[in-house]
Every structure is written in C-alpha cells, then in structure tokens.
Amino acid sequence: MRPGLGRTLLTDDTGAATAEYAIATMAAVGFASLLVVIMRSDEVRGILTDMVRAALTVGV
C-alpha cells in the first residue's frame, strides 16, 4: 500500500450523498407502508368518513 493511501480512503466521502439518499428513501418507503396498513383498517376508515361527513354537513 502506498504511504498516505489509508488516510485518503478514510477521508474520501465519494458516494456518501448517494448512500444518504438511499437511506432516506428506504425510511420514506417504510413510513408510507405503515400508513397504508393503518389506512386500510376499518376503524380508521370509519373515523375519517365521519370526519368528512361532519365537515360537509351544513348546520341543521
């Protein structure tokens, strides 16, 4: 190994931004998947339907 090569390898951050984007994308996909599971439940669907109905109902 050339002298100083180890130092270059330790300080070289080529590709670091790509790795950060990949991690952030995977986190977003995981969060979106969790939201899909939650939104498919009947209880949440009922709550949201009730909220929409209440918002669209004109005072009686």
Summary of the structure (lengths in Angstrom):
residues: 60
radius of gyration: 24.6
end to end distance: 82.7
largest distance: 83.2
contacts: 95
relative contact order: 0.06
helix: 77%
strand: 0%
